[in-house]
Amino acid sequence: RSPYGCAKVYGYWITVNYREGYNMHASNGILFNHESPRRGETFVTRKITRALAKILAGKQNDLYLGNFDAKRDWGYAKDYVEAMWLMLQQPQADDYVIATGETHSVREFLDVAFGSVGRDWNEYVRIDPKYYRPTEVDLLIGDPTKAKTKLGWKPKVGFKELTRLMVREDLKQEGLDPDKLMKQV
């Protein structure tokens, strides 16, 4: 539903073409949303954790987002890199979906992120219609069964741990002490 999605489909099929036509060891990793503290600041997860840190640092008052109910399959980028490495170790190239197999809404991400510092996101987060996507996909979830079965891969970091990890790093970026600010869970 987006130019990015169309480019991914092209990338997939050109890889299959080279694998089958030229007998190349070329695998496709169909990676669902993979997040980390290094994620670009315009992606919703990082936008949330950066804004939270700036709010706590007194540098920002509000955060503006679009659809709180969009659901995504968010995993930790480090886990996904491991899956890519495992794909390259296989004797035969193949295609794999790399995902957690679970979905969480933007609202849930807000709950965990703001909750990790004892704040209610409803006090800071506002809806701005300009952030609604005209071709929004409400639910994205992957089925990592093949990667789990053939590669022996599974994600090590869960949704809450990933969210807290991102909050922790953005607090540090703002010169704040996450050990003092984050609630122990």
Buried (B, 14 or more C-beta within 10 A) or exposed (E): EEEEEEEBEEEBEEBBEBBEEEEEEBBBBBBBBBBBBEBEEEEBBBBBBBBBBBBBBEEBEEBEBBBBEBBBBBBBBBBBBBBBEBBEEEEEBBBBBBBBBBBBBBBBBBBBBBBBBEBEBEEBBEEEEEEEEEEEEEEBBBEBEBBBEBBEBEBEBBBBEBBBBBBBBBBEBBEBEBEEBBEEE
